């Protein structure tokens, strides 16, 4: 992530960042979004997690997404903050994600927390499918507002 993005985020969203607990990525694959299936709850969730070691917000989104999916994403833009304090970033991925099936296995190191990686249409799931039910509208809004690189 560029220093410019981090500066832009800090300047325009200082209050949201100050109360944030972690960061995650919105990754588009054609007309679907990449989510993880949380092993303990069986529910869908954003690939992301908590801050550690003084990492920036965007670095946290990158690191946590890699830890849960194995994808080396490019963190592009800040999108929103969930009610649980998770900052959402639009992230690009040039790893052939479009050729993968809609449901596939996480990397071996992620299986303690993640049971599957899934590409889902955010408009065909409902709030009961998500680990945090109140994330659905934010997921849909973020999906629409983030225009991933083609």
Buried (B, 14 or more C-beta within 10 A) or exposed (E): BEEEBBEEBEEEBEEBBEEBEBBBBBBBBEEBBBBBBBBEEEBBBBBBBEBEEEBBBBBBBBBBBBBBBBBEBBBBBBBBBBEEEBBBBBBBBEBEBEEEEEEEEBBEEBEEBBBBBBBBEBBEBEEEBBBBEEBBEBBBBBBEEBEBEE
